[in-house]
Amino acid sequence: MPLPDAAPRRLLHHRAVHCHGYQRDDGLWDVEGRITDAKPFPCQQLMGHIIPVGEPYHDISIRLTVDAQLTVVAVATSMDTTPFDTCPAILPAFQKLVGLRIGGG
């Protein structure tokens, strides 16, 4: 069932989240996620760079490799586009997920 008609408005932000799950030949599972953020107008970063219409200012990906018990055995991350040069500095922190178990709560 579609949403009812919206009030007059204009688009200010577009966020896309894509997730894919894969069963690997070695019995493990890869869950890959990617998030992109874009604006429908030119956007200026605080560092002065202009991001063209529709170009992502965030393009961030993660791959969790899990076993049959949903324990994280490996993590891969990338930040192909970020609004600040310092953003990718957080990537090593994602390795703290290794050994944790995905589950309720």
ZIPEDA-V773390 format. One record per residue. N is the residue number from 1. RES is the residue in one small letter. PHI is phi as a letter, one per 30 degrees, with the letter a starting at -180 (NA if undefined). OMEGA is omega in whole degrees, -180 to 180 (none if undefined). D_CENTER is the distance of its C-alpha to the mean C-alpha in Angstrom with 2 decimals. Layout:
# ZIPEDA-V773390
N|RES|PHI|OMEGA|D_CENTER ; N|RES|PHI|OMEGA|D_CENTER
This chain:
# ZIPEDA-V773390
1|m|NA|-179|28.20 ; 2|p|d|174|26.81 ; 3|l|d|174|26.22 ; 4|p|d|178|29.31 ; 5|d|e|180|29.69 ; 6|a|c|173|27.89 ; 7|a|d|177|29.77 ; 8|p|e|-175|29.84 ; 9|r|a|175|26.63 ; 10|r|b|-179|24.51 ; 11|l|d|178|20.83 ; 12|l|c|-173|19.29 ; 13|h|a|174|15.52 ; 14|h|b|175|13.18 ; 15|r|c|177|9.63 ; 16|a|c|177|8.41 ; 17|v|b|179|6.38 ; 18|h|b|178|7.66 ; 19|c|b|178|8.74 ; 20|h|b|176|11.76 ; 21|g|c|-178|14.36 ; 22|y|b|170|17.01 ; 23|q|c|-178|20.34 ; 24|r|d|179|21.41 ; 25|d|d|-179|25.05 ; 26|d|d|178|25.51 ; 27|g|j|177|24.85 ; 28|l|d|180|21.46 ; 29|w|b|172|18.27 ; 30|d|c|173|14.88 ; 31|v|c|-177|11.88 ; 32|e|c|177|8.93 ; 33|g|b|178|5.52 ; 34|r|b|177|3.56 ; 35|i|b|174|3.00 ; 36|t|b|175|6.37 ; 37|d|b|179|9.16 ; 38|a|b|178|12.74 ; 39|k|c|177|16.27 ; 40|p|d|178|19.32 ; 41|f|b|177|21.41 ; 42|p|e|-175|21.55 ; 43|c|b|180|19.67 ; 44|q|c|175|21.08 ; 45|q|d|177|19.17 ; 46|l|d|179|21.22 ; 47|m|d|175|22.05 ; 48|g|j|-180|23.74 ; 49|h|d|177|21.73 ; 50|i|c|178|21.63 ; 51|i|c|-178|18.55 ; 52|p|d|178|20.08 ; 53|v|e|175|19.70 ; 54|g|i|178|16.69 ; 55|e|d|-178|15.16 ; 56|p|d|170|11.60 ; 57|y|c|165|11.86 ; 58|h|b|171|8.19 ; 59|d|b|-169|6.62 ; 60|i|b|-179|4.26 ; 61|s|b|176|4.65 ; 62|i|b|171|6.56 ; 63|r|b|173|9.84 ; 64|l|c|172|12.15 ; 65|t|c|-176|15.72 ; 66|v|b|176|17.98 ; 67|d|c|-176|21.68 ; 68|a|d|177|23.74 ; 69|q|c|-179|23.85 ; 70|l|i|172|20.03 ; 71|t|d|-180|20.39 ; 72|v|d|180|17.58 ; 73|v|c|178|19.41 ; 74|a|a|178|16.86 ; 75|v|b|172|13.40 ; 76|a|b|-178|11.96 ; 77|t|b|172|9.24 ; 78|s|a|173|8.99 ; 79|m|b|-177|8.54 ; 80|d|d|177|10.42 ; 81|t|b|177|10.88 ; 82|t|b|-179|11.29 ; 83|p|d|-178|14.06 ; 84|f|b|178|15.87 ; 85|d|d|-177|17.18 ; 86|t|d|-175|16.87 ; 87|c|e|-177|13.09 ; 88|p|d|179|12.79 ; 89|a|d|-180|15.61 ; 90|i|d|-174|13.50 ; 91|l|e|180|12.13 ; 92|p|d|-179|15.43 ; 93|a|d|180|15.17 ; 94|f|d|178|12.67 ; 95|q|d|177|15.80 ; 96|k|d|177|17.36 ; 97|l|d|-179|15.66 ; 98|v|d|-180|18.09 ; 99|g|j|177|21.02 ; 100|l|d|-179|19.52 ; 101|r|c|177|19.90 ; 102|i|d|179|17.66 ; 103|g|a|-180|19.94 ; 104|g|d|177|21.20 ; 105|g|i|none|21.30
